[in-house]
């Protein structure tokens, strides 16, 4: 299946880098398995990344910024032990990890990025520089 090319009047770097066809071609279906689904939206003032990752704790997440690449990763280890008469009958280890990287556009103000984890959704807010914000339409008077 050939990737579908999307044309927009003002394409964002997020749109081209996170096109479903891009990820499906290289990584298979990214909404299956341990790769969390991601929603990215843009307003006049900011970019918002929402990562669906239920079952984790806030401390499981790491968010790093290196140059203009924002990386969200999780490393979660869980150990369960059941004992009977001091003999170990069963010991289970569970390890989950993933990493998602996002290239930030030049309009992103990387100094003011914030994040919150609530009800299984990690939300990362990336404000825009004031110079990148769209100014409202206005009429210019002729002198």
Backbone as CSV, one residue per row, in Angstrom:
resi,resn,N_x,N_y,N_z,CA_x,CA_y,CA_z,C_x,C_y,C_z
1,UNK,0.848,-1.176,0.000,0.000,0.000,0.000,0.893,1.239,0.000
2,UNK,0.675,2.119,-0.928,1.466,3.340,-1.011,0.989,4.339,0.024
3,UNK,1.908,5.114,0.630,1.482,6.119,1.593,0.649,7.202,0.919
4,UNK,-0.328,7.688,1.636,-1.182,8.761,1.137,-0.520,10.086,1.468
5,UNK,-0.376,10.941,0.494,0.225,12.252,0.721,-0.881,13.233,1.081
6,UNK,-0.687,13.951,2.141,-1.662,14.941,2.590,-1.119,16.334,2.291
7,UNK,-1.920,17.157,1.696,-1.524,18.552,1.423,-2.396,19.471,2.273
8,UNK,-1.748,20.376,2.966,-2.462,21.356,3.784,-1.901,22.736,3.465
9,UNK,-2.701,23.759,3.722,-2.263,25.114,3.431,-1.076,25.489,4.310
10,UNK,-1.147,25.203,5.599,-0.058,25.496,6.528,0.362,24.206,7.219
11,UNK,1.102,23.329,6.554,1.450,22.065,7.189,2.390,22.285,8.361
12,UNK,2.196,21.520,9.382,3.051,21.563,10.550,4.051,20.420,10.448
13,UNK,5.205,20.584,11.051,6.173,19.490,11.073,5.594,18.270,11.758
14,UNK,4.704,18.501,12.755,4.074,17.380,13.435,3.273,16.542,12.451
15,UNK,2.542,17.202,11.535,1.696,16.472,10.604,2.510,15.535,9.734
16,UNK,3.620,16.005,9.205,4.405,15.170,8.305,5.141,14.067,9.062
17,UNK,5.627,14.352,10.255,6.374,13.352,10.997,5.483,12.301,11.642
18,UNK,4.237,12.638,11.915,3.372,11.721,12.645,2.231,11.184,11.791
19,UNK,2.357,11.259,10.495,1.362,10.709,9.591,1.237,9.214,9.859
20,UNK,0.001,8.714,9.973,-0.213,7.295,10.260,0.510,6.408,9.267
21,UNK,0.535,6.783,7.996,1.186,5.964,6.985,2.689,5.881,7.224
22,UNK,3.285,6.955,7.731,4.717,6.958,8.017,5.035,5.889,9.059
23,UNK,4.304,5.914,10.188,4.577,4.959,11.249,4.182,3.539,10.858
24,UNK,3.072,3.359,10.159,2.648,2.027,9.762,3.684,1.398,8.851
25,UNK,4.259,2.179,7.952,5.248,1.651,7.026,6.501,1.157,7.712
26,UNK,6.940,1.814,8.759,8.189,1.435,9.412,8.002,0.553,10.634
27,UNK,6.922,0.748,11.380,6.777,0.054,12.646,5.558,-0.855,12.719
28,UNK,4.817,-1.024,11.648,3.575,-1.794,11.717,2.498,-0.942,12.351
29,UNK,1.475,-1.587,12.894,0.364,-0.853,13.504,0.800,-0.336,14.866
30,UNK,0.990,0.973,14.996,1.516,1.545,16.236,0.478,1.612,17.335
31,UNK,-0.779,1.365,17.052,-1.807,1.396,18.085,-1.997,0.025,18.727
32,UNK,-1.199,-0.941,18.354,-1.244,-2.277,18.938,-0.030,-2.431,19.844
33,UNK,-0.107,-3.373,20.785,1.049,-3.688,21.609,1.376,-2.584,22.594
34,UNK,2.672,-2.339,22.808,3.089,-1.413,23.853,3.254,0.025,23.379
35,UNK,3.113,0.296,22.085,3.262,1.662,21.588,1.949,2.415,21.824
36,UNK,1.963,3.455,22.661,0.717,4.157,22.977,0.238,5.026,21.814
37,UNK,-1.073,5.199,21.764,-1.671,6.089,20.765,-1.394,7.537,21.166
38,UNK,-1.216,8.402,20.165,-0.875,9.804,20.410,-1.831,10.700,19.633
39,UNK,-2.314,11.742,20.298,-3.058,12.815,19.643,-2.213,14.069,19.736
40,UNK,-2.095,14.783,18.618,-1.358,16.043,18.611,-2.277,17.110,18.054
41,UNK,-2.392,18.204,18.779,-3.232,19.306,18.317,-2.441,20.605,18.400
42,UNK,-2.917,21.581,17.656,-2.256,22.884,17.612,-3.305,23.963,17.745
43,UNK,-3.033,24.926,18.611,-3.854,26.122,18.722,-2.987,27.308,18.318
44,UNK,-3.536,28.480,18.399,-2.770,29.680,18.086,-1.613,29.872,19.063
45,UNK,-1.768,29.388,20.309,-0.783,29.632,21.356,0.156,28.469,21.659
46,UNK,-0.232,27.221,21.284,0.555,26.083,21.737,0.290,24.823,20.915
47,UNK,1.171,23.838,21.120,0.997,22.486,20.614,0.666,21.617,21.826
48,UNK,-0.200,20.633,21.646,-0.539,19.703,22.718,-0.319,18.282,22.236
49,UNK,0.407,17.506,23.021,0.607,16.088,22.750,-0.093,15.327,23.866
50,UNK,-1.007,14.436,23.494,-1.692,13.587,24.458,-1.337,12.138,24.147
51,UNK,-0.766,11.462,25.124,-0.337,10.081,24.981,-1.214,9.204,25.861
52,UNK,-1.938,8.255,25.270,-2.780,7.347,26.038,-1.915,6.236,26.609
53,UNK,-1.678,6.269,27.917,-0.802,5.295,28.567,-1.354,4.930,29.941
54,UNK,-2.496,4.235,29.969,-3.080,3.871,31.270,-2.264,2.789,31.968
55,UNK,-2.381,2.753,33.289,-1.716,1.719,34.069,-0.327,2.085,34.552
56,UNK,0.146,3.256,34.211,1.462,3.698,34.663,1.319,4.704,35.789
57,UNK,2.445,4.963,36.448,2.506,6.027,37.439,3.275,7.190,36.834
58,UNK,3.061,8.352,37.377,3.746,9.556,36.897,5.265,9.365,36.899
59,UNK,5.781,8.664,37.892,7.226,8.457,38.014,7.794,7.505,36.968
60,UNK,6.946,6.763,36.261,7.408,5.849,35.208,7.846,6.601,33.951
61,UNK,7.370,7.824,33.761,7.623,8.590,32.540,8.915,9.380,32.630
62,UNK,9.576,9.501,31.500,10.724,10.391,31.340,10.471,11.228,30.094
63,UNK,10.632,12.529,30.212,10.487,13.440,29.075,11.797,14.189,28.941
64,UNK,12.435,14.040,27.795,13.732,14.671,27.554,13.668,15.529,26.304
65,UNK,14.448,16.591,26.306,14.563,17.468,25.154,16.029,17.565,24.786
66,UNK,16.354,17.180,23.561,17.720,17.277,23.057,17.656,18.025,21.737
67,UNK,18.184,19.231,21.744,18.064,20.157,20.616,16.584,20.385,20.356
68,UNK,16.045,19.978,19.226,14.618,20.206,18.979,13.835,18.894,18.928
69,UNK,14.360,17.837,19.571,13.676,16.546,19.607,13.207,16.267,21.038
70,UNK,11.889,16.141,21.189,11.265,15.836,22.470,11.002,14.332,22.505
71,UNK,11.524,13.650,23.518,11.354,12.209,23.641,10.572,11.895,24.905
72,UNK,9.512,11.113,24.750,8.709,10.643,25.876,8.947,9.142,25.972
73,UNK,9.375,8.685,27.147,9.640,7.262,27.307,9.105,6.771,28.647
74,UNK,8.901,5.458,28.710,8.430,4.805,29.930,9.273,3.563,30.144
75,UNK,9.619,3.349,31.378,10.242,2.093,31.777,9.563,1.671,33.068
76,UNK,8.848,0.561,33.006,8.053,0.113,34.147,8.398,-1.337,34.452
77,UNK,8.852,-1.575,35.666,9.166,-2.936,36.107,8.259,-3.282,37.269
78,UNK,7.757,-4.487,37.225,6.864,-4.933,38.282,7.250,-6.355,38.663
79,UNK,7.320,-6.600,39.948,7.679,-7.934,40.427,6.599,-8.390,41.396
80,UNK,6.035,-9.565,41.135,5.027,-10.142,42.027,5.564,-11.455,42.561
81,UNK,5.396,-11.651,43.833,5.822,-12.905,44.431,4.682,-13.472,45.252
82,UNK,4.485,-14.757,45.126,3.541,-15.469,45.973,4.316,-16.546,46.699
83,UNK,4.178,-16.598,48.002,4.928,-17.565,48.798,3.959,-18.397,49.631
84,UNK,4.338,-19.650,49.798,3.571,-20.541,50.660,4.574,-21.384,51.429
85,UNK,4.522,-21.315,52.732,5.455,-22.040,53.589,6.911,-21.706,53.260
86,UNK,7.186,-20.488,52.942,8.516,-19.974,52.648,9.175,-20.606,51.430
87,UNK,8.435,-21.378,50.662,8.933,-21.869,49.387,8.301,-21.008,48.309
88,UNK,9.102,-20.537,47.394,8.555,-19.722,46.324,7.859,-20.638,45.325
89,UNK,6.574,-20.448,45.152,5.811,-21.235,44.209,5.725,-20.571,42.851
90,UNK,5.709,-19.259,42.877,5.612,-18.529,41.613,6.241,-17.161,41.789
91,UNK,6.983,-16.762,40.803,7.573,-15.426,40.787,7.391,-14.886,39.376
92,UNK,6.737,-13.743,39.263,6.479,-13.156,37.942,7.134,-11.783,37.852
93,UNK,7.820,-11.561,36.766,8.411,-10.262,36.479,7.727,-9.706,35.254
94,UNK,7.433,-8.449,35.264,6.839,-7.809,34.103,7.628,-6.541,33.815
95,UNK,7.979,-6.363,32.558,8.761,-5.205,32.151,8.105,-4.594,30.917
96,UNK,7.757,-3.340,30.989,7.183,-2.614,29.855,8.030,-1.383,29.588
97,UNK,8.261,-1.098,28.322,9.012,0.100,27.955,8.581,0.549,26.569
98,UNK,8.596,1.850,26.360,8.392,2.416,25.032,9.036,3.780,24.988
99,UNK,9.227,4.269,23.794,9.801,5.592,23.596,9.197,6.183,22.330
100,UNK,8.777,7.441,22.405,8.265,8.161,21.237,9.041,9.469,21.133
101,UNK,9.452,9.817,19.928,10.219,11.045,19.715,9.450,11.963,18.781
102,UNK,9.491,13.253,19.058,8.783,14.271,18.292,9.744,15.404,17.954
103,UNK,9.846,15.743,16.689,10.671,16.868,16.266,9.847,18.140,16.408
104,UNK,10.339,19.065,17.200,9.605,20.310,17.445,9.864,21.308,16.326
105,UNK,8.836,22.045,15.917,9.040,23.083,14.912,9.756,24.283,15.525
106,UNK,10.275,25.147,14.679,10.989,26.342,15.156,10.096,27.257,15.980
107,UNK,8.794,27.199,15.767,7.874,28.075,16.490,7.659,27.648,17.941
108,UNK,8.125,26.459,18.332,7.939,25.960,19.698,8.885,26.653,20.670
109,UNK,8.354,27.035,21.820,9.146,27.643,22.890,9.551,26.524,23.849
110,UNK,10.674,25.894,23.592,11.084,24.714,24.353,11.434,25.019,25.809
111,UNK,11.636,26.278,26.151,11.956,26.648,27.531,10.744,26.570,28.455
112,UNK,9.540,26.509,27.890,8.331,26.565,28.717,7.444,25.326,28.555
113,UNK,8.023,24.192,28.192,7.253,22.956,28.038,6.809,22.471,29.414
114,UNK,5.555,22.008,29.501,5.042,21.447,30.746,4.336,20.127,30.454
115,UNK,4.181,19.307,31.490,3.538,18.007,31.312,2.737,17.644,32.555
116,UNK,1.665,16.860,32.341,0.838,16.361,33.441,0.321,14.977,33.064
117,UNK,0.165,14.120,34.060,-0.374,12.774,33.844,-1.627,12.641,34.678
118,UNK,-2.769,12.395,34.013,-4.047,12.329,34.701,-4.936,11.288,34.030
119,UNK,-5.444,10.357,34.814,-6.383,9.329,34.353,-5.886,8.584,33.106
120,UNK,-4.626,8.205,33.110,-4.079,7.397,32.033,-3.642,8.148,30.793
121,UNK,-3.695,9.478,30.831,-3.286,10.283,29.679,-2.175,11.243,30.095
122,UNK,-1.044,11.146,29.404,0.049,12.095,29.603,-0.154,13.239,28.626
123,UNK,-0.243,14.457,29.129,-0.436,15.645,28.298,0.816,16.507,28.377
124,UNK,1.402,16.790,27.226,2.574,17.656,27.139,2.145,18.914,26.392
125,UNK,2.354,20.073,27.015,1.987,21.354,26.420,3.263,22.073,26.005
126,UNK,3.317,22.438,24.718,4.491,23.118,24.166,4.040,24.487,23.671
127,UNK,4.305,25.531,24.445,3.897,26.873,24.014,4.649,27.311,22.757
128,UNK,4.055,28.246,22.043,4.714,28.827,20.873,5.395,30.130,21.284
129,UNK,6.433,30.486,20.550,7.041,31.807,20.731,6.008,32.866,20.346
130,UNK,6.064,34.010,20.999,5.113,35.081,20.700,5.155,35.490,19.232
131,UNK,6.332,35.449,18.633,6.459,35.864,17.233,5.806,34.862,16.276
132,UNK,5.574,33.626,16.744,4.982,32.592,15.888,3.459,32.565,15.956
133,UNK,2.898,33.271,16.907,1.443,33.254,17.067,0.778,34.052,15.948
134,UNK,-0.325,33.528,15.468,-1.066,34.197,14.405,-1.728,35.447,14.956
135,UNK,-1.527,36.528,14.271,-2.145,37.786,14.692,-3.514,37.906,14.015
136,UNK,-4.485,38.505,14.701,-5.816,38.630,14.107,-5.799,39.559,12.889
137,UNK,-6.719,39.316,11.986,-6.827,40.166,10.785,-7.235,41.573,11.199
138,UNK,-6.712,42.548,10.485,-7.067,43.943,10.789,-7.014,44.744,9.497
139,UNK,-7.657,45.876,9.526,-7.661,46.744,8.353,-6.586,47.794,8.501
140,UNK,-5.875,48.074,7.418,-4.811,49.062,7.407,-5.386,50.340,6.793
141,UNK,-5.244,51.425,7.517,-5.750,52.689,6.989,-4.774,53.282,5.977
142,UNK,-5.314,53.940,4.994,-4.492,54.578,3.961,-4.375,56.055,4.292
143,UNK,-3.160,56.587,4.267,-2.931,57.994,4.586,-2.701,58.803,3.346
